[in-house]
Amino acid sequence: MQLGFVGLGRMGGNMVHRLARGGHEVVAFNRSPGPVQDAVRNGAIGATSLQDLVQKVKPPRNIWLMLPAGNVTDEYLGQLMDLCQPGDLFVDGANSKWKDTRARAERAKARGFEFVDCGTSGGIWGLEVGYSIMAGGAPEAFARVEPAVKTLAPEDGYGLVGPNGAGHFVKMVHNGIEYGMMQAYAEGFQILEKSEYPLNLEQVGKIWQHGSVVRSWLLDLAVSAFEKDPKLEQLEGWVADSGEGRWTLEAAIDEDVPAPIITMSLFSRFYSRDRNSFSWRVLAALRNEFGGHAIRVDGQETGVRSAPVSG
């Protein structure tokens, strides 16, 4: 099938490569020209602008957006709706908030366009192993882009999960679960690393990869990291979040669902960004004030109580 593709970042560029390799005609556009040139080398047709892309894709057009969530997606979708004609279809394959997705779908349908949201998981490995795709939209709209989705996904790795917004909702919860799994691995490996035993974490991870109930792709990635840097000394313990964990917690609150693991895994990421936070300094001061517990001042540990305590 022919497909327009907007957004050639770390995932988008590889998705275009996989689509072209699978026999699809992909017209690719990116704001900066370098990724477009890479896409052309991988079998795509390059576009110099959104208008050029629309001219090169035959109606009824199918155009896939792989852009950052929020204003950028809104901006590009608005420009494309002005350039396209009723009957054309847009796919949002990025990590958009599901409520935003429903609003975009309603705007598109009001102007005569079709809209499908495709929550996409696979990261930089998707080019070779495929992408897990969770789609939301009308069945007839999804059928139009299913040939491309089938090429992008591994066998049994995709499906239409509900109406517009459902695809991004399922992907959001997927990422919330991912937060919790990653946090559990991180804490477990820290316990191992701090133990009295001279453990080789790469070796332990490789043992767990075979037959263990905790084996997973995330564990495979941990082993890969330990192979490159056994003590992870080249990394700083600063962990970002791209929004899906927060949105998952919002949904849990709205639905009265207790989600303590996902909640704490998100908050742990916040801890990583301020290792000398004021709240932790207050906590240390309080422990020292009431019990003379050890504190650190200028890197030196002291157990001297700063003021007498009654009782």
C-alpha positions in Angstrom: 0.0 0.0 0.0 1.0 3.6 -0.3 1.5 5.6 2.9 2.6 9.1 3.8 4.8 9.2 6.9 5.5 12.3 9.0 8.1 12.2 11.8 11.4 10.2 11.4 12.8 10.1 14.9 14.3 7.1 16.6 11.2 5.0 16.0 9.7 6.7 13.0 12.8 6.2 10.8 13.0 2.5 11.6 9.3 2.1 11.0 9.7 3.6 7.5 12.6 1.3 6.8 10.6 -1.7 7.9 7.6 -0.6 5.8 9.7 0.0 2.7 11.5 -3.3 3.2 8.1 -5.0 3.4 7.1 -3.7 -0.1 5.0 -0.6 0.8 5.5 2.7 -1.0 6.2 5.2 1.7 6.5 9.0 1.2 8.5 10.3 4.1 8.8 13.8 5.6 10.7 15.2 8.5 11.2 18.8 9.6 15.0 18.3 9.3 16.3 16.9 6.0 18.8 14.4 7.3 16.3 11.7 8.4 14.5 12.1 5.0 17.7 11.4 3.2 18.2 8.3 5.4 14.7 7.2 4.6 15.3 7.5 0.9 18.4 5.4 1.2 16.3 2.8 2.9 13.7 2.7 0.1 11.3 5.5 0.8 10.3 8.4 -1.4 11.4 11.7 0.1 9.1 14.8 0.6 10.4 18.3 1.1 7.3 19.6 2.9 3.9 18.6 4.1 2.4 20.0 0.8 4.9 17.9 -1.2 4.0 14.8 0.8 0.3 15.4 0.2 0.9 15.9 -3.6 2.9 12.6 -3.8 0.3 10.4 -1.9 -2.7 9.5 -4.0 -6.2 10.0 -2.5 -7.8 8.6 -0.6 -4.6 9.2 1.4 -3.3 7.3 4.4 -0.9 9.4 6.4 0.9 8.2 9.5 2.1 10.7 12.1 5.0 9.7 14.5 5.5 13.0 16.4 5.9 14.1 20.0 2.7 14.2 22.0 0.9 17.5 22.5 1.1 20.7 20.5 3.4 19.3 17.8 0.9 16.6 16.9 -1.9 19.2 16.9 0.0 21.6 14.7 1.0 19.1 12.1 -2.5 17.4 12.1 -4.1 20.9 11.6 -1.8 21.6 8.6 -2.5 18.3 7.0 -6.2 18.6 7.3 -5.9 22.0 5.5 -3.9 20.3 2.7 -5.9 17.0 2.4 -9.4 16.3 1.3 -12.4 14.5 2.9 -12.0 10.8 2.9 -8.3 10.9 3.7 -7.1 9.0 6.9 -4.7 10.0 9.6 -2.9 7.6 12.0 -1.3 8.9 15.2 1.3 6.3 16.2 3.0 8.2 18.9 2.4 8.3 22.7 -0.4 10.8 22.7 -2.7 11.2 25.7 -5.8 9.2 25.0 -8.2 12.1 25.9 -6.3 14.3 23.4 -6.7 11.5 20.8 -10.4 11.4 21.2 -10.6 15.1 20.7 -8.4 15.0 17.6 -10.5 12.2 16.2 -13.7 14.2 16.7 -12.1 17.2 14.9 -10.9 15.1 12.0 -14.3 13.4 11.6 -16.1 16.7 11.7 -14.1 17.7 8.6 -14.8 14.4 6.8 -11.5 12.6 7.7 -10.9 9.2 9.2 -8.7 8.8 12.2 -6.9 5.8 13.8 -4.7 5.9 16.9 -2.0 3.2 17.1 -0.1 2.8 20.4 3.2 1.5 19.3 5.8 -0.3 21.4 9.2 -1.7 20.3 11.7 1.1 20.7 14.9 1.0 18.6 14.6 -2.8 18.3 11.4 -2.7 16.4 13.1 -2.6 13.0 14.3 -6.2 13.4 11.8 -7.8 15.8 8.7 -5.8 15.0 6.4 -3.4 16.9 3.5 -4.3 19.2 0.6 -2.1 18.0 -2.6 -1.4 19.8 -5.1 0.4 17.6 -8.2 2.4 18.2 -10.8 3.5 15.7 -13.6 2.3 13.5 -13.1 -1.2 12.0 -13.4 0.1 8.4 -10.8 2.8 9.0 -8.4 0.3 10.7 -8.9 -2.0 7.7 -7.4 0.6 5.4 -4.1 0.7 7.3 -4.0 -2.9 8.5 -1.6 -4.0 5.7 1.0 -1.5 7.0 0.3 -2.4 10.6 0.7 -6.1 9.8 4.1 -5.4 8.2 5.2 -3.4 11.2 4.1 -5.9 13.8 5.4 -9.4 14.6 3.0 -12.3 14.1 0.0 -11.8 16.5 1.5 -8.6 17.7 -1.3 -6.1 16.8 -5.0 -5.6 17.1 -7.9 -3.2 17.0 -8.7 -2.9 20.7 -11.6 -0.4 20.6 -12.8 3.0 19.3 -10.7 6.1 19.0 -8.6 6.6 22.1 -8.6 3.0 23.1 -5.3 2.3 21.3 -3.5 5.0 23.2 -5.2 4.2 26.4 -4.0 0.6 26.2 -0.5 1.7 25.3 -0.5 4.2 28.3 -1.3 1.4 30.7 1.3 -0.8 29.0 3.9 1.8 29.8 2.7 2.2 33.4 3.2 -1.6 33.8 6.7 -1.1 32.3 7.5 1.5 34.9 6.8 -1.0 37.7 8.7 -3.9 36.0 11.8 -1.7 35.4 11.7 -0.4 39.0 11.6 -4.0 40.4 14.6 -5.0 38.3 16.5 -1.9 39.3 15.9 -2.5 43.0 16.7 -6.2 42.8 20.0 -5.6 41.1 20.9 -2.9 43.6 20.3 -5.4 46.4 22.6 -7.9 44.6 25.2 -5.2 43.9 25.4 -4.1 47.6 25.5 -7.6 49.1 28.5 -9.1 50.8 29.0 -11.5 47.9 31.2 -10.6 44.9 28.4 -11.1 42.5 28.8 -10.8 38.7 25.5 -9.1 37.7 25.9 -10.0 34.1 26.3 -13.7 35.0 23.2 -13.5 37.4 21.1 -11.9 34.7 22.2 -14.5 32.1 21.2 -17.3 34.5 17.8 -15.7 35.0 17.3 -15.5 31.2 16.9 -19.3 31.0 13.9 -20.9 32.8 13.5 -18.2 35.4 10.0 -16.8 36.1 11.4 -13.3 35.9 12.9 -13.7 32.5 11.7 -11.0 30.0 12.9 -8.7 27.3 13.6 -6.0 30.0 15.9 -8.5 31.7 17.7 -9.1 28.3 18.2 -5.4 28.1 19.7 -5.3 31.6 22.1 -8.1 30.7 23.1 -6.2 27.6 23.8 -3.1 29.7 25.9 -5.1 32.2 27.9 -6.6 29.3 28.8 -3.1 28.1 29.5 -1.6 31.6 29.4 -4.1 34.5 29.1 -1.5 37.2 27.2 1.0 35.1 29.9 3.5 36.0 29.4 5.5 32.7 25.8 6.3 33.6 24.3 8.9 35.9 21.3 7.8 37.9 18.9 10.4 36.4 15.7 8.9 35.0 13.2 10.9 32.9 9.6 10.1 32.2 7.7 10.9 29.0 4.2 11.2 30.5 2.5 7.8 30.2 3.1 6.9 33.8 1.5 10.1 35.0 -1.5 9.5 32.7 -1.8 6.0 33.9 -2.1 7.3 37.5 -4.7 9.8 36.4 -6.8 7.0 35.0 -6.3 4.9 38.1 -7.5 7.8 40.3 -10.5 8.4 37.9 -11.5 4.8 38.1 -10.8 4.2 41.8 -8.1 1.6 41.1 -5.3 1.2 43.6 -2.0 1.2 41.8 0.7 1.5 44.4 3.5 -0.1 42.4 3.1 2.1 39.3 2.7 5.1 41.6 5.9 4.5 43.5 7.9 3.6 40.4 7.0 7.0 38.9 7.9 8.8 42.2 11.2 6.9 42.3 12.0 8.5 39.0 11.4 11.9 40.5 13.8 11.0 43.3 16.5 10.3 40.8 16.4 13.9 39.5 17.1 15.6 42.8 19.5 13.4 44.8 20.1 16.3 47.3 16.5 17.3 47.5 15.3 19.7 50.2 12.8 17.1 51.5 15.5 14.6 52.1 17.6 17.2 53.9 14.6 18.0 56.1 14.3 14.3 56.8 17.9 13.9 57.8 17.7 17.0 60.0 14.6 15.7 61.8 16.2 12.3 62.5 19.3 14.1 63.9 17.2 16.4 66.0 15.1 13.8 67.7 17.6 10.9 67.9 21.0 12.1 67.1 21.1 9.8 64.1 24.0 10.1 61.7 24.0 12.9 59.1 26.4 14.0 56.4 27.8 17.5 56.3 30.2 18.3 53.4 30.4 14.6 52.7 31.5 13.7 56.2 29.3 11.5 58.4 28.6 12.7 62.0 26.3 11.4 64.7 26.5 14.5 66.9 23.0 15.7 68.0 22.6 19.4 67.0 20.4 20.2 70.0 19.3 18.5 73.2 16.1 16.5 72.9 13.7 15.9 75.8 12.3 12.5 76.6 
